[in-house]
Amino acid sequence: MQALFTDSFAFPPTTAPPFAATAPHIPSRTYVPPLPASSCPAMSNAPERRTPEAPAFGDDEEDELPEELPPSAGATDQEKIEYRRRRNTLAARRSRQKKADKMATLEDDVRRLTSDRDTWKTRAQTLRQLLLSHGIPCKEFED
C-alpha cells in the first residue's frame, strides 16, 4: 500500500491525448464549402455601406424577401448557401419582431398593473382613514 504513494510512481508518457482513442467520431450531416473572403461581407475588411434603398434595422416593414421554393437538386453550392442565408435572415427578422412584440406586451402589463396597484392602495388608505375617523381601530398597512 505504501508503494502507491511514493514519488517513484509515474505514468508512462503518451503522445496522443487520452481521450482521442475513446472519443466517438460523428460525421457532420451538412457540408458547407468555405467561401472566399470577397464573397462574404462579414469577412470583408471594408466597412459595409448602406444604400438608400436598403432598409435600416428596426424598420416596421414586412419581409421584403419573398418565401421561395428550395433550390433544385442541380443547384450550385453557392445557390444553396444563398437560399439558406435568405431563410435565416427571414427567421431572424421574425424572431426579433416576436421578441419586440413580447416586450411591448410585458411593458403594457407592468404599466396597467402598477396603475391598478396604486388605485387599490389609495382606496385602502381612504377606507382606513374613514374607519379611524369613526373610532374603529385599524391595522397599519405595509408597503
Buried (B, 14 or more C-beta within 10 A) or exposed (E): EEEEEEEEEEEEEEEEEEEEEEEEEEEEEEEEEEEEEEEEEEEEEEEEEEEEEEEEEEEEEEEEEEEEEEBEEEEEEEEBBEBBEBBEEBEEBEEEEEEEEEEEEEEEEEEEEEEEEEEEEEEEEEEBEEEEEEEEEEEEEEE
